[in-house]
């Protein structure tokens, strides 16, 4: 009777425990499998992100990722070990065969967890490799630079490197004194002969443009006086020096009568005079001619300009001619344009005087006087009425001769004061 009761109890325990033990083992396996998948899936985006941006990660961030990967792998292994240990304890209280099965499962789970941790470490190491490659490339470049520097230092002392070709700035020679003055003396007549439409007109058989004719005569008078002063004074050191041959020829050619039409023609001789002056200019640039800027050389030129302006001023303000006849309308027109030609050419020459004789003028405090003379000449040269009127000074109509006489009187005054200043 007792045996029957024991056997019934044993049978009931096996029937009760066996399905529960098997069910518990299956649940543990499923839980471990789910945890493995869960943690493995959560690690992959971090690995991909790290692998996608290796160049922007710093060395400290990569090291932190390695440490986190190792910690995660350790946590996975610890969790797997704890679960396996719990399964092993349950199996120990059960059947020996089932315990053996539990141990096999525990070993399998440990191997899987170890493989997962190894894979994560490998990915972290791969993420760290681009930085290491970059560092290695930088070290290689530094090594190459160091080797090159070492080779340069290792060159023997008797071998000197070839020096680079020096880059020198172009040398600009200063313009010799007198170039501006001679160019200013050439330019007015050059324009009248070569650039003015119809050229030189005072020697034309039919004179229909008396305004231009008188303007050209005024330019010619300034050119003559300038060339004479240049040949006799400015280009010579003293009265014992010989005249420059080119300037002497130019001085003679410009003295040809302006109305000479043939044998010789005025324009041809004036052109020869310009050619002689250009030759002197080239010799001056080459250092083969002389140009002196002393005050006693400049005074005769300014004095001759003052005398010429005095004559122009008288023609502009007089009411009757030398024979007592009143100044006609056509004669007033001639006086006006002759004076305009004088003022136009004189302003250009005086500007060149200011340029080349500046040191002489500054030493005598005479630059201001010359400046006023230049401005007055320019103001006279700018007058350009459609018709030159010669009305009474009290008339409502203009008197262009009187308008021209005002700046001409100022220019003559300042030139006189300049001559006195340079003479003292």
C-alpha positions as CSV (number, residue, x, y, z in Angstrom):
1,X,0.0,0.0,0.0
2,X,2.9,2.4,0.9
3,X,4.7,1.5,-2.4
4,X,1.6,2.4,-4.3
5,X,1.4,5.8,-2.6
6,X,5.1,6.6,-3.2
7,X,4.9,5.7,-6.9
8,X,1.8,7.8,-7.3
9,X,3.6,10.8,-5.6
10,X,6.7,10.3,-7.9
11,X,4.5,10.1,-11.0
12,X,2.7,13.2,-10.0
13,X,5.9,15.2,-9.5
14,X,7.4,14.3,-12.8
15,X,4.2,15.2,-14.6
16,X,4.1,18.5,-12.8
17,X,7.8,19.5,-13.0
18,X,8.9,18.4,-16.5
19,X,6.7,20.7,-18.6
20,X,7.5,23.7,-16.4
21,X,11.2,23.1,-16.5
22,X,11.2,22.7,-20.3
23,X,8.9,25.8,-20.6
24,X,11.2,27.8,-18.4
25,X,14.3,26.9,-20.5
26,X,12.4,27.8,-23.7
27,X,11.4,31.1,-22.2
28,X,15.0,31.9,-21.1
29,X,16.3,31.0,-24.6
30,X,13.7,33.3,-26.3
31,X,14.4,36.1,-23.8
32,X,18.2,35.9,-24.5
33,X,17.6,35.7,-28.3
34,X,15.3,38.8,-28.1
35,X,17.8,40.7,-26.0
36,X,20.6,39.8,-28.4
37,X,18.6,41.1,-31.4
38,X,17.5,44.2,-29.5
39,X,21.0,45.3,-28.4
40,X,22.5,44.4,-31.7
41,X,20.0,46.4,-33.6
42,X,20.4,49.5,-31.3
43,X,24.2,49.4,-31.8
44,X,24.2,49.4,-35.7
45,X,23.0,53.0,-36.3
46,X,25.7,54.3,-34.0
47,X,28.3,52.2,-35.8
48,X,27.0,53.4,-39.2
49,X,27.0,57.0,-38.1
50,X,30.5,56.7,-36.8
51,X,31.7,55.1,-40.0
52,X,29.9,57.6,-42.2
53,X,31.7,60.6,-40.6
54,X,35.2,59.5,-39.7
55,X,36.8,62.7,-40.9
56,X,34.8,65.0,-38.7
57,X,35.2,63.0,-35.5
58,X,38.0,64.0,-33.2
59,X,40.4,61.6,-31.6
60,X,38.7,62.0,-28.2
61,X,35.3,61.2,-29.6
62,X,36.6,58.0,-31.2
63,X,38.2,56.9,-28.0
64,X,34.9,57.5,-26.2
65,X,33.1,55.4,-28.7
66,X,35.6,52.6,-28.2
67,X,35.1,52.8,-24.4
68,X,31.3,52.8,-24.8
69,X,31.5,49.8,-27.2
70,X,33.6,47.9,-24.7
71,X,31.2,48.7,-21.8
72,X,28.2,47.7,-23.8
73,X,29.8,44.5,-24.8
74,X,30.7,43.8,-21.2
75,X,27.1,44.6,-20.1
76,X,25.8,42.2,-22.8
77,X,28.1,39.5,-21.6
78,X,27.2,40.1,-17.9
79,X,23.5,39.9,-18.7
80,X,24.0,36.7,-20.7
81,X,26.0,35.2,-17.9
82,X,23.5,36.1,-15.2
83,X,20.6,34.6,-17.2
84,X,22.6,31.5,-18.0
85,X,23.5,31.2,-14.3
86,X,19.9,31.4,-13.3
87,X,19.0,28.7,-15.8
88,X,21.7,26.5,-14.5
89,X,20.4,26.8,-10.9
90,X,16.9,25.9,-12.0
91,X,18.2,22.9,-13.9
92,X,20.3,21.7,-10.9
93,X,17.1,21.2,-8.9
94,X,15.6,19.2,-11.8
95,X,16.7,16.2,-13.9
96,X,20.5,15.8,-14.7
97,X,19.8,15.4,-18.4
98,X,17.9,18.7,-18.5
99,X,20.8,20.4,-16.6
100,X,23.2,19.2,-19.2
101,X,21.0,20.7,-21.8
102,X,20.9,24.0,-19.9
103,X,24.7,24.1,-19.7
104,X,25.0,23.6,-23.4
105,X,22.6,26.4,-24.0
106,X,24.6,28.7,-21.6
107,X,27.8,28.0,-23.5
108,X,26.1,28.8,-26.7
109,X,24.7,32.1,-25.4
110,X,28.1,33.1,-24.0
111,X,29.7,32.4,-27.4
112,X,27.1,34.5,-29.1
113,X,27.5,37.4,-26.7
114,X,31.3,37.2,-27.1
115,X,30.9,37.3,-30.9
116,X,28.7,40.3,-30.7
117,X,31.1,42.2,-28.5
118,X,34.0,41.3,-30.9
119,X,32.0,42.5,-33.9
120,X,31.3,45.8,-32.1
121,X,34.9,46.2,-31.2
122,X,35.9,45.6,-34.7
123,X,33.5,48.2,-36.0
124,X,34.8,50.7,-33.5
125,X,38.3,49.9,-34.5
126,X,37.3,50.5,-38.1
127,X,35.7,53.8,-37.2
128,X,38.9,54.8,-35.6
129,X,41.1,53.8,-38.6
130,X,40.4,56.9,-40.8
131,X,41.7,59.2,-38.1
132,X,44.7,57.0,-37.7
133,X,45.2,57.0,-41.5
134,X,45.0,60.8,-41.5
135,X,47.5,61.0,-38.6
136,X,49.7,58.6,-40.4
137,X,49.5,60.7,-43.6
138,X,50.4,63.8,-41.6
139,X,53.3,62.0,-40.0
140,X,54.4,60.8,-43.4
141,X,54.3,64.4,-44.8
142,X,56.2,65.6,-41.7
143,X,58.7,62.9,-42.2
144,X,59.2,63.8,-45.8
145,X,59.6,67.5,-44.9
146,X,62.1,66.5,-42.2
147,X,64.0,64.4,-44.7
148,X,64.1,67.2,-47.2
149,X,65.2,69.6,-44.6
150,X,67.8,67.2,-43.4
151,X,69.0,66.7,-47.0
152,X,69.3,70.5,-47.4
153,X,71.3,70.7,-44.2
154,X,73.4,67.8,-45.3
155,X,74.6,69.6,-48.4
156,X,78.3,70.2,-48.3
157,X,79.4,73.8,-47.5
158,X,81.2,74.1,-50.9
159,X,78.0,73.8,-52.9
160,X,76.0,77.0,-52.9
161,X,72.4,77.1,-54.3
162,X,71.9,79.2,-57.4
163,X,70.5,82.5,-56.4
164,X,67.1,83.5,-57.9
165,X,67.1,86.2,-60.6
166,X,66.6,89.5,-58.8
167,X,63.4,91.4,-59.8
168,X,64.5,95.0,-60.3
169,X,62.0,97.8,-60.9
170,X,62.4,99.7,-64.2
171,X,64.6,102.7,-63.9
172,X,63.0,105.9,-65.0
173,X,65.5,108.6,-65.8
174,X,64.4,112.1,-64.8
175,X,63.4,114.4,-67.7
176,X,66.2,116.9,-68.3
177,X,65.5,120.5,-67.6
178,X,64.4,122.5,-70.6
179,X,62.4,119.7,-72.3
180,X,59.0,121.2,-71.2
181,X,60.1,124.7,-72.2
182,X,61.2,123.6,-75.7
183,X,58.1,121.5,-76.2
184,X,55.9,124.5,-75.2
185,X,57.7,126.7,-77.7
186,X,57.2,124.1,-80.5
187,X,53.5,123.2,-79.9
188,X,51.6,126.4,-80.8
189,X,53.3,126.8,-84.2
190,X,53.1,123.1,-84.8
191,X,49.4,123.2,-84.4
192,X,48.9,126.2,-86.7
193,X,51.1,124.6,-89.5
194,X,50.1,120.9,-89.3
195,X,46.8,120.6,-87.5
196,X,44.9,123.7,-88.3
197,X,42.5,123.3,-91.2
198,X,43.8,125.0,-94.2
199,X,47.2,125.4,-92.5
200,X,49.1,128.7,-92.5
201,X,46.8,131.5,-93.8
202,X,48.5,134.9,-93.6
203,X,50.2,134.3,-96.9
204,X,47.1,133.2,-98.8
205,X,46.3,135.0,-102.0
206,X,42.7,135.3,-101.1
207,X,42.2,136.2,-97.4
208,X,38.7,135.5,-96.3
209,X,39.5,134.4,-92.7
210,X,41.1,137.4,-91.2
211,X,40.4,136.3,-87.6
212,X,42.5,133.1,-87.9
213,X,45.1,135.0,-89.8
214,X,45.6,137.5,-87.0
215,X,45.5,134.8,-84.4
216,X,48.3,133.0,-86.2
217,X,50.4,136.2,-86.3
218,X,50.1,136.5,-82.5
219,X,51.3,132.9,-82.1
220,X,54.2,133.5,-84.5
221,X,55.3,136.6,-82.5
222,X,55.5,134.6,-79.2
223,X,57.4,131.8,-81.0
224,X,59.9,134.3,-82.4
225,X,60.6,135.9,-79.1
226,X,60.9,132.6,-77.3
227,X,63.3,131.1,-79.8
228,X,65.5,134.3,-79.7
229,X,65.7,134.2,-75.8
230,X,66.4,130.4,-76.0
231,X,69.2,130.8,-78.5
232,X,70.8,134.0,-77.2
233,X,70.4,133.5,-73.4
234,X,68.9,130.3,-72.0
235,X,71.0,127.9,-73.9
236,X,74.3,129.7,-73.2
237,X,76.3,129.9,-70.1
238,X,77.4,133.5,-70.9
239,X,77.9,135.9,-73.7
240,X,81.2,134.3,-74.6
241,X,79.6,130.9,-75.4
242,X,78.8,130.1,-79.0
243,X,75.2,129.9,-80.2
244,X,73.7,126.5,-80.6
245,X,73.7,125.9,-84.4
246,X,70.1,124.4,-84.4
247,X,68.7,127.2,-82.4
248,X,70.5,129.8,-84.5
249,X,69.0,128.3,-87.7
250,X,65.5,128.1,-86.1
251,X,65.8,131.8,-85.1
252,X,66.6,132.8,-88.6
253,X,63.8,130.7,-90.2
254,X,61.1,132.2,-88.0
255,X,62.1,135.7,-89.0
256,X,60.8,135.1,-92.5
257,X,57.9,137.4,-93.3
258,X,54.6,135.8,-92.5
259,X,52.9,136.9,-95.7
260,X,55.7,135.5,-98.0
261,X,54.0,133.3,-100.5
262,X,56.9,132.0,-102.6
263,X,60.7,132.1,-102.6
264,X,60.6,131.3,-99.7
265,X,57.1,130.3,-98.6
266,X,56.5,131.2,-95.0
267,X,55.1,127.8,-93.9
268,X,58.0,125.9,-95.4
269,X,60.6,128.0,-93.5
270,X,58.6,127.9,-90.3
271,X,58.5,124.1,-90.7
272,X,62.3,124.1,-91.0
273,X,62.5,126.1,-87.9
274,X,60.4,123.6,-86.0
275,X,62.6,120.8,-87.3
276,X,65.7,122.6,-86.0
277,X,64.1,123.0,-82.6
278,X,63.2,119.3,-82.5
279,X,66.8,118.5,-83.2
280,X,67.9,120.7,-80.3
281,X,65.2,118.9,-78.1
282,X,66.6,115.5,-78.9
283,X,70.2,116.7,-78.2
284,X,68.9,118.1,-74.9
285,X,67.4,114.8,-73.9
286,X,70.7,113.0,-74.9
287,X,72.8,115.5,-72.8
288,X,74.4,117.0,-75.9
289,X,72.8,120.4,-75.5
290,X,72.7,122.9,-72.6
291,X,69.8,124.7,-70.8
292,X,70.5,127.1,-67.9
293,X,67.9,128.1,-65.5
294,X,69.6,131.2,-64.0
295,X,67.5,134.3,-63.3
296,X,69.5,136.5,-65.6
297,X,68.7,134.1,-68.5
298,X,65.0,134.2,-67.8
299,X,64.6,138.0,-67.3
300,X,65.1,138.9,-71.1
301,X,62.3,136.6,-72.1
302,X,59.9,137.9,-69.5
303,X,60.8,141.5,-70.4
304,X,60.1,140.9,-74.1
305,X,56.7,139.4,-73.2
306,X,56.0,142.4,-71.1
307,X,56.8,144.7,-74.0
308,X,54.6,142.7,-76.3
309,X,51.7,142.8,-73.9
310,X,52.1,146.6,-73.6
311,X,51.7,146.9,-77.4
312,X,48.6,144.7,-77.3
313,X,47.1,146.6,-74.4
314,X,47.5,149.9,-76.3
315,X,45.9,148.5,-79.4
316,X,42.9,147.3,-77.3
317,X,42.2,150.6,-75.6
318,X,43.0,153.2,-78.2
319,X,40.2,154.9,-80.0
320,X,42.2,156.4,-82.9
321,X,45.1,155.2,-85.1
322,X,48.4,157.0,-85.4
323,X,47.2,159.0,-88.4
324,X,44.2,160.3,-86.3
325,X,41.5,158.2,-87.9
326,X,39.2,156.3,-85.6
327,X,39.7,152.6,-85.2
328,X,37.4,150.8,-87.6
329,X,35.1,147.9,-86.8
330,X,37.4,145.6,-88.9
331,X,40.6,146.9,-87.3
332,X,39.2,146.3,-83.8
333,X,38.5,142.7,-84.9
334,X,42.2,142.3,-86.0
335,X,43.5,143.7,-82.7
336,X,41.3,141.4,-80.7
337,X,42.3,138.1,-82.4
338,X,46.0,139.1,-82.6
339,X,46.0,139.6,-78.8
340,X,44.2,136.3,-78.3
341,X,46.9,134.5,-80.3
342,X,49.5,136.2,-78.2
343,X,47.8,135.3,-74.9
344,X,47.2,131.7,-75.9
345,X,50.8,130.9,-76.9
346,X,52.2,133.0,-74.0
347,X,50.2,131.1,-71.4
348,X,51.7,127.8,-72.6
349,X,55.3,129.1,-72.5
350,X,54.8,130.6,-69.1
351,X,53.5,127.3,-67.7
352,X,56.7,125.7,-69.0
353,X,58.8,128.4,-67.4
354,X,57.0,127.5,-64.1
355,X,58.0,123.9,-64.6
356,X,61.7,124.2,-65.6
357,X,62.6,127.4,-63.7
358,X,60.8,126.4,-60.5
359,X,63.9,126.4,-58.3
360,X,64.9,129.8,-59.5
361,X,61.4,131.2,-58.9
362,X,61.1,129.7,-55.4
363,X,64.5,131.1,-54.4
364,X,63.2,134.6,-55.2
365,X,59.6,134.0,-53.9
366,X,58.3,134.7,-57.4
367,X,56.0,131.7,-58.1
368,X,52.9,133.6,-57.0
369,X,53.5,136.4,-59.5
370,X,54.1,134.0,-62.3
371,X,50.9,132.1,-61.4
372,X,48.8,135.3,-61.7
373,X,50.4,136.1,-65.0
374,X,49.5,132.7,-66.3
375,X,45.9,132.9,-65.1
376,X,45.5,136.3,-66.7
377,X,46.7,135.0,-70.1
378,X,44.5,132.0,-69.9
379,X,41.5,134.2,-69.1
380,X,42.2,136.4,-72.2
381,X,42.6,133.4,-74.4
382,X,39.2,132.0,-73.4
383,X,37.3,135.0,-74.8
384,X,35.6,133.9,-78.0
385,X,32.6,136.1,-79.0
386,X,30.6,135.4,-82.1
387,X,31.1,138.9,-83.3
388,X,33.7,141.3,-82.0
389,X,31.8,144.5,-81.0
390,X,33.5,147.8,-80.3
391,X,30.7,149.9,-78.8
392,X,31.1,152.7,-76.4
393,X,32.1,151.8,-72.8
394,X,28.8,153.1,-71.5
395,X,26.7,151.3,-74.1
396,X,24.4,148.4,-73.4
397,X,26.3,146.5,-76.1
398,X,29.7,145.0,-75.4
399,X,33.1,146.3,-76.1
400,X,35.2,143.2,-76.6
401,X,38.4,145.1,-77.0
402,X,38.0,146.5,-73.5
403,X,37.0,143.0,-72.2
404,X,40.3,141.7,-73.7
405,X,42.3,144.6,-72.4
406,X,41.5,143.9,-68.7
407,X,43.3,140.5,-68.4
408,X,46.0,141.6,-70.7
409,X,46.8,144.6,-68.4
410,X,46.9,142.3,-65.4
411,X,49.3,139.9,-67.1
412,X,51.6,142.8,-68.1
413,X,51.6,144.1,-64.6
414,X,52.5,140.8,-63.0
415,X,55.2,140.1,-65.6
416,X,56.7,143.5,-64.8
417,X,56.7,142.7,-61.1
418,X,58.2,139.3,-61.8
419,X,61.1,140.9,-63.7
420,X,61.8,143.3,-60.8
421,X,61.7,140.4,-58.3
422,X,64.1,138.3,-60.3
423,X,66.4,141.3,-60.8
424,X,66.9,142.0,-57.1
